[in-house]
């Protein structure tokens, strides 16, 4: 069975989604949609799809859709996700959204709740966890190769000169960071965040966050929009009683170091993945595979619920900094201590 899919929002990232669908033998890209008619028309011509200029028009066309990416943007890269996602979910169409799920928690909660009510698959492009290297590292944890988990240290930084909201750096970049952290370490219990504005900046473009997890682990995040370079944009280290692993740049290098021996095990470019741009293909292909296999809505990897939890951690970080307190998270809220 070939899945008939669409993409809403065909800017830079949406065009990447469209390209993956177009190239995948299990999908047929039948529609693209953008309020910018030139973008919609250009994408339609490039990928051999039909152009639409609103989600209402797309839904009214009668096209059968088995899935749809929502790659809109907006304030903090997330404010324009809510309306099209709600329209598509109400129509019973599975949605793969771009991160962040939303730049507000109430909108994220409504989208997740509607997907659960309709029993429709809803996922977010949390692509860092879908690389062969990240999956191998997860296997090591599940196989008890690291032993009891003690710590996780995460760094993610890029050069981004954009000045918008005070929290643009937190809400736009670190859904990825906190999803990777949760993927390896589980749910966060407490956060204490510190921030500073880089030279000439008006936004909080640098942060360090201390973390305590429900399972007793501790960890930290170092994030910045001022510290990126050509190499070393991302690094994740997980430390256990038997050993530790280090994962560089989501996919490029994975190293295991045993605690009581000198030999290390290093994998470069697992699965042939050589750069971050290739992570879109691995993530979207995993989404396609799960739709094709008919995986139940509540078993989707990188789900809307996962993305919502990452966003709750971000909001707890903001609260921690604003109130100079340690913030404790619950399943649905956070509280100041």
Secondary structure as a PSIPRED ss2 file (coil, helix, strand):
# PSIPRED VFORMAT (PSIPRED V4.0)

   1 X C   1.000  0.000  0.000
   2 X C   1.000  0.000  0.000
   3 X E   0.000  0.000  1.000
   4 X E   0.000  0.000  1.000
   5 X E   0.000  0.000  1.000
   6 X E   0.000  0.000  1.000
   7 X E   0.000  0.000  1.000
   8 X E   0.000  0.000  1.000
   9 X C   1.000  0.000  0.000
  10 X C   1.000  0.000  0.000
  11 X C   1.000  0.000  0.000
  12 X H   0.000  1.000  0.000
  13 X H   0.000  1.000  0.000
  14 X H   0.000  1.000  0.000
  15 X H   0.000  1.000  0.000
  16 X H   0.000  1.000  0.000
  17 X H   0.000  1.000  0.000
  18 X H   0.000  1.000  0.000
  19 X H   0.000  1.000  0.000
  20 X H   0.000  1.000  0.000
  21 X H   0.000  1.000  0.000
  22 X H   0.000  1.000  0.000
  23 X H   0.000  1.000  0.000
  24 X C   1.000  0.000  0.000
  25 X C   1.000  0.000  0.000
  26 X C   1.000  0.000  0.000
  27 X E   0.000  0.000  1.000
  28 X E   0.000  0.000  1.000
  29 X E   0.000  0.000  1.000
  30 X E   0.000  0.000  1.000
  31 X E   0.000  0.000  1.000
  32 X E   0.000  0.000  1.000
  33 X E   0.000  0.000  1.000
  34 X C   1.000  0.000  0.000
  35 X C   1.000  0.000  0.000
  36 X C   1.000  0.000  0.000
  37 X H   0.000  1.000  0.000
  38 X H   0.000  1.000  0.000
  39 X H   0.000  1.000  0.000
  40 X H   0.000  1.000  0.000
  41 X H   0.000  1.000  0.000
  42 X H   0.000  1.000  0.000
  43 X H   0.000  1.000  0.000
  44 X H   0.000  1.000  0.000
  45 X H   0.000  1.000  0.000
  46 X H   0.000  1.000  0.000
  47 X H   0.000  1.000  0.000
  48 X C   1.000  0.000  0.000
  49 X C   1.000  0.000  0.000
  50 X E   0.000  0.000  1.000
  51 X E   0.000  0.000  1.000
  52 X E   0.000  0.000  1.000
  53 X C   1.000  0.000  0.000
  54 X C   1.000  0.000  0.000
  55 X H   0.000  1.000  0.000
  56 X H   0.000  1.000  0.000
  57 X H   0.000  1.000  0.000
  58 X H   0.000  1.000  0.000
  59 X H   0.000  1.000  0.000
  60 X H   0.000  1.000  0.000
  61 X C   1.000  0.000  0.000
  62 X C   1.000  0.000  0.000
  63 X C   1.000  0.000  0.000
  64 X C   1.000  0.000  0.000
  65 X C   1.000  0.000  0.000
  66 X C   1.000  0.000  0.000
  67 X E   0.000  0.000  1.000
  68 X E   0.000  0.000  1.000
  69 X E   0.000  0.000  1.000
  70 X E   0.000  0.000  1.000
  71 X C   1.000  0.000  0.000
  72 X C   1.000  0.000  0.000
  73 X C   1.000  0.000  0.000
  74 X C   1.000  0.000  0.000
  75 X H   0.000  1.000  0.000
  76 X H   0.000  1.000  0.000
  77 X H   0.000  1.000  0.000
  78 X C   1.000  0.000  0.000
  79 X C   1.000  0.000  0.000
  80 X C   1.000  0.000  0.000
  81 X C   1.000  0.000  0.000
  82 X H   0.000  1.000  0.000
  83 X H   0.000  1.000  0.000
  84 X H   0.000  1.000  0.000
  85 X H   0.000  1.000  0.000
  86 X H   0.000  1.000  0.000
  87 X H   0.000  1.000  0.000
  88 X H   0.000  1.000  0.000
  89 X H   0.000  1.000  0.000
  90 X H   0.000  1.000  0.000
  91 X C   1.000  0.000  0.000
  92 X C   1.000  0.000  0.000
  93 X C   1.000  0.000  0.000
  94 X C   1.000  0.000  0.000
  95 X E   0.000  0.000  1.000
  96 X E   0.000  0.000  1.000
  97 X E   0.000  0.000  1.000
  98 X C   1.000  0.000  0.000
  99 X C   1.000  0.000  0.000
 100 X C   1.000  0.000  0.000
 101 X C   1.000  0.000  0.000
 102 X C   1.000  0.000  0.000
 103 X C   1.000  0.000  0.000
 104 X C   1.000  0.000  0.000
 105 X H   0.000  1.000  0.000
 106 X H   0.000  1.000  0.000
 107 X H   0.000  1.000  0.000
 108 X H   0.000  1.000  0.000
 109 X H   0.000  1.000  0.000
 110 X H   0.000  1.000  0.000
 111 X H   0.000  1.000  0.000
 112 X H   0.000  1.000  0.000
 113 X H   0.000  1.000  0.000
 114 X H   0.000  1.000  0.000
 115 X H   0.000  1.000  0.000
 116 X H   0.000  1.000  0.000
 117 X H   0.000  1.000  0.000
 118 X H   0.000  1.000  0.000
 119 X C   1.000  0.000  0.000
 120 X C   1.000  0.000  0.000
 121 X C   1.000  0.000  0.000
 122 X E   0.000  0.000  1.000
 123 X E   0.000  0.000  1.000
 124 X E   0.000  0.000  1.000
 125 X C   1.000  0.000  0.000
 126 X C   1.000  0.000  0.000
 127 X H   0.000  1.000  0.000
 128 X H   0.000  1.000  0.000
 129 X H   0.000  1.000  0.000
 130 X H   0.000  1.000  0.000
 131 X C   1.000  0.000  0.000
 132 X H   0.000  1.000  0.000
 133 X H   0.000  1.000  0.000
 134 X H   0.000  1.000  0.000
 135 X H   0.000  1.000  0.000
 136 X H   0.000  1.000  0.000
 137 X H   0.000  1.000  0.000
 138 X H   0.000  1.000  0.000
 139 X H   0.000  1.000  0.000
 140 X H   0.000  1.000  0.000
 141 X H   0.000  1.000  0.000
 142 X H   0.000  1.000  0.000
 143 X C   1.000  0.000  0.000
 144 X C   1.000  0.000  0.000
 145 X C   1.000  0.000  0.000
 146 X C   1.000  0.000  0.000
 147 X C   1.000  0.000  0.000
 148 X C   1.000  0.000  0.000
 149 X E   0.000  0.000  1.000
 150 X E   0.000  0.000  1.000
 151 X E   0.000  0.000  1.000
 152 X E   0.000  0.000  1.000
 153 X E   0.000  0.000  1.000
 154 X E   0.000  0.000  1.000
 155 X E   0.000  0.000  1.000
 156 X E   0.000  0.000  1.000
 157 X E   0.000  0.000  1.000
 158 X C   1.000  0.000  0.000
 159 X E   0.000  0.000  1.000
 160 X C   1.000  0.000  0.000
 161 X C   1.000  0.000  0.000
 162 X C   1.000  0.000  0.000
 163 X C   1.000  0.000  0.000
 164 X C   1.000  0.000  0.000
 165 X C   1.000  0.000  0.000
 166 X C   1.000  0.000  0.000
 167 X C   1.000  0.000  0.000
 168 X H   0.000  1.000  0.000
 169 X H   0.000  1.000  0.000
 170 X H   0.000  1.000  0.000
 171 X H   0.000  1.000  0.000
 172 X H   0.000  1.000  0.000
 173 X H   0.000  1.000  0.000
 174 X H   0.000  1.000  0.000
 175 X H   0.000  1.000  0.000
 176 X H   0.000  1.000  0.000
 177 X H   0.000  1.000  0.000
 178 X H   0.000  1.000  0.000
 179 X H   0.000  1.000  0.000
 180 X H   0.000  1.000  0.000
 181 X H   0.000  1.000  0.000
 182 X H   0.000  1.000  0.000
 183 X H   0.000  1.000  0.000
 184 X H   0.000  1.000  0.000
 185 X H   0.000  1.000  0.000
 186 X C   1.000  0.000  0.000
 187 X C   1.000  0.000  0.000
 188 X E   0.000  0.000  1.000
 189 X E   0.000  0.000  1.000
 190 X E   0.000  0.000  1.000
 191 X E   0.000  0.000  1.000
 192 X E   0.000  0.000  1.000
 193 X E   0.000  0.000  1.000
 194 X E   0.000  0.000  1.000
 195 X E   0.000  0.000  1.000
 196 X E   0.000  0.000  1.000
 197 X C   1.000  0.000  0.000
 198 X C   1.000  0.000  0.000
 199 X C   1.000  0.000  0.000
 200 X C   1.000  0.000  0.000
 201 X C   1.000  0.000  0.000
 202 X C   1.000  0.000  0.000
 203 X C   1.000  0.000  0.000
 204 X C   1.000  0.000  0.000
 205 X C   1.000  0.000  0.000
 206 X E   0.000  0.000  1.000
 207 X E   0.000  0.000  1.000
 208 X E   0.000  0.000  1.000
 209 X E   0.000  0.000  1.000
 210 X E   0.000  0.000  1.000
 211 X E   0.000  0.000  1.000
 212 X E   0.000  0.000  1.000
 213 X E   0.000  0.000  1.000
 214 X C   1.000  0.000  0.000
 215 X C   1.000  0.000  0.000
 216 X C   1.000  0.000  0.000
 217 X C   1.000  0.000  0.000
 218 X E   0.000  0.000  1.000
 219 X E   0.000  0.000  1.000
 220 X E   0.000  0.000  1.000
 221 X E   0.000  0.000  1.000
 222 X E   0.000  0.000  1.000
 223 X E   0.000  0.000  1.000
 224 X E   0.000  0.000  1.000
 225 X C   1.000  0.000  0.000
 226 X E   0.000  0.000  1.000
 227 X C   1.000  0.000  0.000
 228 X C   1.000  0.000  0.000
 229 X C   1.000  0.000  0.000
 230 X C   1.000  0.000  0.000
 231 X C   1.000  0.000  0.000
 232 X C   1.000  0.000  0.000
 233 X C   1.000  0.000  0.000
 234 X E   0.000  0.000  1.000
 235 X E   0.000  0.000  1.000
 236 X E   0.000  0.000  1.000
 237 X E   0.000  0.000  1.000
 238 X E   0.000  0.000  1.000
 239 X E   0.000  0.000  1.000
 240 X E   0.000  0.000  1.000
 241 X C   1.000  0.000  0.000
 242 X C   1.000  0.000  0.000
 243 X E   0.000  0.000  1.000
 244 X E   0.000  0.000  1.000
 245 X E   0.000  0.000  1.000
 246 X E   0.000  0.000  1.000
 247 X E   0.000  0.000  1.000
 248 X E   0.000  0.000  1.000
 249 X C   1.000  0.000  0.000
 250 X C   1.000  0.000  0.000
 251 X C   1.000  0.000  0.000
 252 X C   1.000  0.000  0.000
 253 X E   0.000  0.000  1.000
 254 X E   0.000  0.000  1.000
 255 X E   0.000  0.000  1.000
 256 X E   0.000  0.000  1.000
 257 X E   0.000  0.000  1.000
 258 X E   0.000  0.000  1.000
 259 X C   1.000  0.000  0.000
 260 X C   1.000  0.000  0.000
 261 X C   1.000  0.000  0.000
 262 X C   1.000  0.000  0.000
 263 X C   1.000  0.000  0.000
 264 X E   0.000  0.000  1.000
 265 X E   0.000  0.000  1.000
 266 X E   0.000  0.000  1.000
 267 X E   0.000  0.000  1.000
 268 X E   0.000  0.000  1.000
 269 X C   1.000  0.000  0.000
 270 X H   0.000  1.000  0.000
 271 X H   0.000  1.000  0.000
 272 X H   0.000  1.000  0.000
 273 X C   1.000  0.000  0.000
 274 X C   1.000  0.000  0.000
 275 X C   1.000  0.000  0.000
 276 X H   0.000  1.000  0.000
 277 X H   0.000  1.000  0.000
 278 X H   0.000  1.000  0.000
 279 X H   0.000  1.000  0.000
 280 X H   0.000  1.000  0.000
 281 X H   0.000  1.000  0.000
 282 X H   0.000  1.000  0.000
 283 X H   0.000  1.000  0.000
 284 X H   0.000  1.000  0.000
 285 X H   0.000  1.000  0.000
 286 X H   0.000  1.000  0.000
 287 X H   0.000  1.000  0.000
 288 X H   0.000  1.000  0.000
 289 X H   0.000  1.000  0.000
 290 X H   0.000  1.000  0.000
 291 X H   0.000  1.000  0.000
 292 X H   0.000  1.000  0.000
 293 X H   0.000  1.000  0.000
 294 X C   1.000  0.000  0.000
 295 X C   1.000  0.000  0.000
 296 X C   1.000  0.000  0.000
 297 X H   0.000  1.000  0.000
 298 X H   0.000  1.000  0.000
 299 X H   0.000  1.000  0.000
 300 X C   1.000  0.000  0.000
 301 X C   1.000  0.000  0.000
 302 X C   1.000  0.000  0.000
 303 X E   0.000  0.000  1.000
 304 X H   0.000  1.000  0.000
 305 X H   0.000  1.000  0.000
 306 X H   0.000  1.000  0.000
 307 X H   0.000  1.000  0.000
 308 X H   0.000  1.000  0.000
 309 X H   0.000  1.000  0.000
 310 X H   0.000  1.000  0.000
 311 X H   0.000  1.000  0.000
 312 X H   0.000  1.000  0.000
 313 X H   0.000  1.000  0.000
 314 X H   0.000  1.000  0.000
 315 X H   0.000  1.000  0.000
 316 X H   0.000  1.000  0.000
 317 X H   0.000  1.000  0.000
 318 X H   0.000  1.000  0.000
 319 X H   0.000  1.000  0.000
 320 X H   0.000  1.000  0.000
 321 X H   0.000  1.000  0.000
 322 X H   0.000  1.000  0.000
 323 X H   0.000  1.000  0.000
 324 X C   1.000  0.000  0.000
 325 X C   1.000  0.000  0.000
 326 X C   1.000  0.000  0.000
 327 X E   0.000  0.000  1.000
 328 X E   0.000  0.000  1.000
 329 X E   0.000  0.000  1.000
 330 X C   1.000  0.000  0.000
 331 X C   1.000  0.000  0.000
 332 X C   1.000  0.000  0.000
 333 X C   1.000  0.000  0.000
 334 X E   0.000  0.000  1.000
 335 X E   0.000  0.000  1.000
 336 X E   0.000  0.000  1.000
 337 X C   1.000  0.000  0.000
